[in-house]
Amino acid sequence: MNESMTISNEKELHDFLRGKQRAVVLFGKEGCLRCSIVETVIEGIKKEYPIISFGFTKDTALAEPRHIDTYPVLVFYENGAEVGRLIGSDKITRIKNILNLWFLKDW
């Protein structure tokens, strides 16, 4: 189930979230060093979370309607609905703690 996808537009985001029980989308910005760091962290740990799908976007047009105006932002979804956010670059342990808290509580 663990998949990773680059998301370029609203339709791709909708398709990515459809039918997924647990998903995380990294909203970043082109040229953002912190965004690249968080993306690298996610790529490195995603194998530890086989039930979570991960998406990545650098399209600020997708961020604006979601009131995202600072980058990076990890948005956590359950069954297509947002359940939380982690704003800014953060330590790998904090990202793992949030993934465990929100997604692995009933796994």
C-alpha atoms as an extended CHARMM CRD file, in Angstrom:
* protein
*
       107  EXT
         1         1  MET       CA              0.0000000000        0.0000000000        0.0000000000  PROA      1               0.0000000000
         2         2  ASN       CA              2.8780000000        2.3880000000        0.7620000000  PROA      2               0.0000000000
         3         3  GLU       CA              3.1250000000        4.5870000000       -2.2740000000  PROA      3               0.0000000000
         4         4  SER       CA              4.7430000000        7.8950000000       -3.0120000000  PROA      4               0.0000000000
         5         5  MET       CA              3.4940000000       10.3650000000       -5.5930000000  PROA      5               0.0000000000
         6         6  THR       CA              4.3910000000       13.7760000000       -6.9090000000  PROA      6               0.0000000000
         7         7  ILE       CA              1.2240000000       15.8590000000       -7.0630000000  PROA      7               0.0000000000
         8         8  SER       CA              0.9680000000       18.6580000000       -9.6300000000  PROA      8               0.0000000000
         9         9  ASN       CA             -2.6580000000       19.7940000000       -9.5690000000  PROA      9               0.0000000000
        10        10  GLU       CA             -5.9650000000       19.6260000000       -7.7020000000  PROA      10              0.0000000000
        11        11  LYS       CA             -7.2020000000       16.5680000000       -9.6190000000  PROA      11              0.0000000000
        12        12  GLU       CA             -4.0370000000       14.6130000000       -8.8160000000  PROA      12              0.0000000000
        13        13  LEU       CA             -4.3810000000       15.5400000000       -5.1410000000  PROA      13              0.0000000000
        14        14  HSD       CA             -8.0170000000       14.4320000000       -5.1220000000  PROA      14              0.0000000000
        15        15  ASP       CA             -7.1200000000       11.1680000000       -6.9020000000  PROA      15              0.0000000000
        16        16  PHE       CA             -4.2140000000       10.5870000000       -4.5180000000  PROA      16              0.0000000000
        17        17  LEU       CA             -6.4060000000       10.9650000000       -1.4170000000  PROA      17              0.0000000000
        18        18  ARG       CA             -9.4010000000        9.0180000000       -2.7680000000  PROA      18              0.0000000000
        19        19  GLY       CA             -9.7170000000        5.6220000000       -1.1680000000  PROA      19              0.0000000000
        20        20  LYS       CA             -6.7080000000        6.0190000000        1.1050000000  PROA      20              0.0000000000
        21        21  GLN       CA             -7.2510000000        5.4180000000        4.7710000000  PROA      21              0.0000000000
        22        22  ARG       CA             -4.0140000000        7.1630000000        5.7570000000  PROA      22              0.0000000000
        23        23  ALA       CA             -2.0220000000        9.6740000000        3.7320000000  PROA      23              0.0000000000
        24        24  VAL       CA              0.5000000000       12.4530000000        4.2350000000  PROA      24              0.0000000000
        25        25  VAL       CA              1.1190000000       15.2660000000        1.7710000000  PROA      25              0.0000000000
        26        26  LEU       CA              4.1900000000       17.4800000000        1.9680000000  PROA      26              0.0000000000
        27        27  PHE       CA              3.3890000000       20.9660000000        0.7020000000  PROA      27              0.0000000000
        28        28  GLY       CA              6.6550000000       22.5890000000       -0.2840000000  PROA      28              0.0000000000
        29        29  LYS       CA              7.9350000000       25.3560000000       -2.4770000000  PROA      29              0.0000000000
        30        30  GLU       CA             10.4040000000       25.3200000000       -5.3500000000  PROA      30              0.0000000000
        31        31  GLY       CA             13.8720000000       26.3050000000       -4.1300000000  PROA      31              0.0000000000
        32        32  CYS       CA             13.0180000000       25.8250000000       -0.4220000000  PROA      32              0.0000000000
        33        33  LEU       CA             15.9420000000       24.1370000000        1.3600000000  PROA      33              0.0000000000
        34        34  ARG       CA             13.8500000000       23.1180000000        4.3820000000  PROA      34              0.0000000000
        35        35  CYS       CA             11.2520000000       21.5730000000        2.0740000000  PROA      35              0.0000000000
        36        36  SER       CA             13.9530000000       19.4650000000        0.4160000000  PROA      36              0.0000000000
        37        37  ILE       CA             15.2260000000       18.3430000000        3.8200000000  PROA      37              0.0000000000
        38        38  VAL       CA             11.7440000000       17.2260000000        4.9590000000  PROA      38              0.0000000000
        39        39  GLU       CA             11.1760000000       15.4570000000        1.6330000000  PROA      39              0.0000000000
        40        40  THR       CA             14.4540000000       13.5780000000        2.0960000000  PROA      40              0.0000000000
        41        41  VAL       CA             13.4540000000       12.6400000000        5.6570000000  PROA      41              0.0000000000
        42        42  ILE       CA             10.0760000000       11.3280000000        4.4610000000  PROA      42              0.0000000000
        43        43  GLU       CA             11.6840000000        9.3490000000        1.6310000000  PROA      43              0.0000000000
        44        44  GLY       CA             14.0270000000        7.8150000000        4.2100000000  PROA      44              0.0000000000
        45        45  ILE       CA             11.3690000000        6.7340000000        6.6970000000  PROA      45              0.0000000000
        46        46  LYS       CA              8.3900000000        5.8610000000        4.4890000000  PROA      46              0.0000000000
        47        47  LYS       CA              9.3480000000        2.1620000000        4.3660000000  PROA      47              0.0000000000
        48        48  GLU       CA              8.7400000000        2.0340000000        8.1190000000  PROA      48              0.0000000000
        49        49  TYR       CA              5.0950000000        3.0120000000        7.5260000000  PROA      49              0.0000000000
        50        50  PRO       CA              3.6830000000        0.5950000000        4.9310000000  PROA      50              0.0000000000
        51        51  ILE       CA              0.0630000000        1.5700000000        5.6090000000  PROA      51              0.0000000000
        52        52  ILE       CA              0.6220000000        5.2670000000        4.8440000000  PROA      52              0.0000000000
        53        53  SER       CA              0.7300000000        6.8190000000        1.3730000000  PROA      53              0.0000000000
        54        54  PHE       CA              2.9820000000        9.8390000000        0.9150000000  PROA      54              0.0000000000
        55        55  GLY       CA              2.5020000000       12.6570000000       -1.5640000000  PROA      55              0.0000000000
        56        56  PHE       CA              4.6970000000       15.6150000000       -2.4240000000  PROA      56              0.0000000000
        57        57  THR       CA              3.7950000000       18.9070000000       -4.0730000000  PROA      57              0.0000000000
        58        58  LYS       CA              5.6110000000       22.1550000000       -4.7700000000  PROA      58              0.0000000000
        59        59  ASP       CA              2.5860000000       23.7420000000       -6.4270000000  PROA      59              0.0000000000
        60        60  THR       CA              1.7160000000       26.8160000000       -4.3600000000  PROA      60              0.0000000000
        61        61  ALA       CA             -1.6740000000       26.9770000000       -6.1170000000  PROA      61              0.0000000000
        62        62  LEU       CA             -2.5830000000       23.7880000000       -4.1970000000  PROA      62              0.0000000000
        63        63  ALA       CA             -1.4170000000       25.3090000000       -0.9130000000  PROA      63              0.0000000000
        64        64  GLU       CA             -3.3150000000       28.6010000000       -1.1080000000  PROA      64              0.0000000000
        65        65  PRO       CA             -6.8930000000       27.2470000000       -0.7910000000  PROA      65              0.0000000000
        66        66  ARG       CA             -5.6970000000       25.2210000000        2.2010000000  PROA      66              0.0000000000
        67        67  HSD       CA             -4.4140000000       28.3930000000        3.8960000000  PROA      67              0.0000000000
        68        68  ILE       CA             -0.7980000000       27.2770000000        3.6530000000  PROA      68              0.0000000000
        69        69  ASP       CA              1.4740000000       30.2850000000        3.3410000000  PROA      69              0.0000000000
        70        70  THR       CA              4.6590000000       29.0360000000        4.9580000000  PROA      70              0.0000000000
        71        71  TYR       CA              6.7130000000       26.0390000000        3.9170000000  PROA      71              0.0000000000
        72        72  PRO       CA              7.1740000000       23.1650000000        4.4180000000  PROA      72              0.0000000000
        73        73  VAL       CA              3.9000000000       21.8190000000        5.7830000000  PROA      73              0.0000000000
        74        74  LEU       CA              3.0610000000       18.1440000000        6.2940000000  PROA      74              0.0000000000
        75        75  VAL       CA             -0.7020000000       17.6030000000        6.1190000000  PROA      75              0.0000000000
        76        76  PHE       CA             -2.0600000000       14.3620000000        7.5620000000  PROA      76              0.0000000000
        77        77  TYR       CA             -5.2350000000       12.8200000000        6.1290000000  PROA      77              0.0000000000
        78        78  GLU       CA             -7.5050000000        9.9850000000        7.2180000000  PROA      78              0.0000000000
        79        79  ASN       CA            -10.0540000000        8.8040000000        4.6560000000  PROA      79              0.0000000000
        80        80  GLY       CA             -9.4830000000       11.9920000000        2.6440000000  PROA      80              0.0000000000
        81        81  ALA       CA            -10.1180000000       14.3740000000        5.5580000000  PROA      81              0.0000000000
        82        82  GLU       CA             -7.3750000000       16.4770000000        7.0850000000  PROA      82              0.0000000000
        83        83  VAL       CA             -6.6050000000       15.4240000000       10.6580000000  PROA      83              0.0000000000
        84        84  GLY       CA             -3.5740000000       17.5660000000       11.3910000000  PROA      84              0.0000000000
        85        85  ARG       CA             -0.5500000000       19.5310000000       10.2490000000  PROA      85              0.0000000000
        86        86  LEU       CA              3.0990000000       19.8520000000       11.0790000000  PROA      86              0.0000000000
        87        87  ILE       CA              4.4080000000       23.2460000000       10.0070000000  PROA      87              0.0000000000
        88        88  GLY       CA              8.0880000000       23.8450000000        9.2800000000  PROA      88              0.0000000000
        89        89  SER       CA             11.0280000000       21.5520000000        9.1160000000  PROA      89              0.0000000000
        90        90  ASP       CA             11.2620000000       19.3660000000       12.1550000000  PROA      90              0.0000000000
        91        91  LYS       CA             13.3330000000       16.6040000000       13.5930000000  PROA      91              0.0000000000
        92        92  ILE       CA             12.8610000000       13.1100000000       12.2530000000  PROA      92              0.0000000000
        93        93  THR       CA             11.8520000000       11.8960000000       15.7190000000  PROA      93              0.0000000000
        94        94  ARG       CA              9.0230000000       14.4380000000       15.8920000000  PROA      94              0.0000000000
        95        95  ILE       CA              7.7340000000       13.4290000000       12.4500000000  PROA      95              0.0000000000
        96        96  LYS       CA              7.8200000000        9.7630000000       13.4750000000  PROA      96              0.0000000000
        97        97  ASN       CA              6.0710000000       10.5290000000       16.7690000000  PROA      97              0.0000000000
        98        98  ILE       CA              3.2410000000       12.2920000000       14.9370000000  PROA      98              0.0000000000
        99        99  LEU       CA              2.9180000000        9.4840000000       12.3790000000  PROA      99              0.0000000000
       100       100  ASN       CA              2.7130000000        6.9890000000       15.2280000000  PROA      100             0.0000000000
       101       101  LEU       CA              0.2210000000        9.0750000000       17.1980000000  PROA      101             0.0000000000
       102       102  TRP       CA             -2.1870000000        9.8350000000       14.3560000000  PROA      102             0.0000000000
       103       103  PHE       CA             -1.8830000000        6.7570000000       12.2060000000  PROA      103             0.0000000000
       104       104  LEU       CA             -0.6080000000        3.7750000000       14.1190000000  PROA      104             0.0000000000
       105       105  LYS       CA             -2.8390000000        4.1130000000       17.1430000000  PROA      105             0.0000000000
       106       106  ASP       CA             -5.1690000000        1.4030000000       15.8660000000  PROA      106             0.0000000000
       107       107  TRP       CA             -2.7980000000       -0.5140000000       13.6260000000  PROA      107             0.0000000000
